Amino acid sequence: MLDKIIKTAQEAGEKILTYYSTELDVVDKSDDSPLTEADLASNKIILDRLSEIDPKTPVISEEKHLPDFEERKNWDSFWIVDPLDGTKEFIKKNGEFTVNIALIKEGEPILGVIYIPVKKQMYYAQKGQGSFRKDGDDVAKRIYSTPADKNKPLKVAASRSHQSETLKEDLNEMDIELGELISAGSSLKFCLVAEGRVDIYPRMKPTMEWDVAAGDCIFRNSAREGQHKSPLEYNKPTLENGDFIVGL
């Protein structure tokens, strides 16, 4: 199944790129986040493919009507999708946007795929099978990370579009010294932690489960043995995440 999800993410990503050099019609959603034709086109491809690959498992997508919690609370498993994570980066044309697909089972992401269309770069993981990065047609390489050492200054991944003005102060309150700040868009911050390029990714502003699920899976399975612990939970009543730090 993982191979099919990887191909689905690639197909959606290539579709997104057909809009990348065009003039975009941008609509503001109810939460003031932007929506483009590329989001919708990617979403259609992913939902169509998931209906073929795994028709019995429900799907939550950022661009699809969200079922009520009363319906969702008894789900054993479900797919969760962000068809274009980093729409603001897509509109800015800086390349830092991704396609995110994850499978949640019993409250845990057990499969996650992140595709970066501009770079033709793929990160993916499956529970118990490790995390990997694949560049173009190159052979996929296993990636690893180790828990951050709070006794030394840390490399920190921060959102390019949603960076907290008080991040340094927030970290100091948690006895974390900021050594170097690395800005990145969308779910790329999880990937930076998973391959050991930064120590932690703190998020002090709201996110939704579809923003984090694929990256969380890749982070969890980047441990050399077993899985890393994660503060993130899934299928919550509102699907909104509170503050979190990944990598400790």
C-alpha positions, 0 to 999 in steps of 0.5 A, a space after each residue: 500500500 505504501 508504494 501506491 500512496 507514494 505514487 498518489 502523492 507524486 501524481 498530486 504534486 505534479 498536478 500542483 506544479 501545472 498551476 505553479 507558473 500561472 496567475 492564481 485565483 486565491 480565495 480566503 476560507 472561513 479561517 482566513 487561510 488561502 485556497 487555490 485551484 491547485 489545492 482543489 485539484 490535488 485534493 480530487 486526485 488524492 481522494 479518487 486514488 484513496 477510494 480505489 486503494 482503500 475504499 472502506 477506510 474513511 478520509 479526512 481532508 482539509 478541503 473536504 467536509 469534516 464529519 462530526 465527532 459523534 461519527 468519527 469517535 468510533 473510527 478505528 482508522 482513517 486517512 488524513 490528507 493535506 493536499 497542499 500544505 503551505 498554500 502561502 508558500 505556494 502563492 509566494 512561489 518559494 517551493 516550500 509546499 508539500 503534499 501530505 498523506 497519512 494513515 491513522 490507526 488507533 490514534 497513531 499515525 502508522 503511515 506517512 508520506 510527504 512530497 515536495 513537488 518542486 524538488 521531486 523529493 519524498 519523505 515517507 515512513 511506516 510504523 516499524 519500518 523506519 523513515 526514508 528520504 528519496 530524491 528524484 530517481 535516486 535510491 531511497 535512504 534511511 533517515 535517523 534522528 536522536 532526542 535533543 540534548 537540552 543541556 546545549 544550545 539547540 538548532 530549532 525549526 520555525 515556520 516561515 509564515 507563522 513564526 512566533 514573535 516570542 519564540 526565544 522567550 517561550 523556549 527560555 521558559 522551558 529551559 531550552 537555549 536557542 542556538 540556531 533558527 532554521 526557517 522552513 515552510 509547511 511540514 518540512 520542519 518535521 522532515 528537518 527534525 527526522 533527518 537530524 538537520 535540526 534538533 526540535 520543531 516547536 509550534 506555539 500557534 494553532 495547527 490542525 491534525 492534517 498539518 502534522 500527521 504525515 510529518 509526525 509519522 516520519 519523525 516517530 519512525 526516525 528513531 534508530 530503534 523503536 519509535 520516538 515519543 510524540 506529543 501529538 494526538 489524533 481524532 480529537 473533537 475539533 482536530 485542532 492541536 495545541 502548542 507542541 515541541 517535536 524532537 525532545 
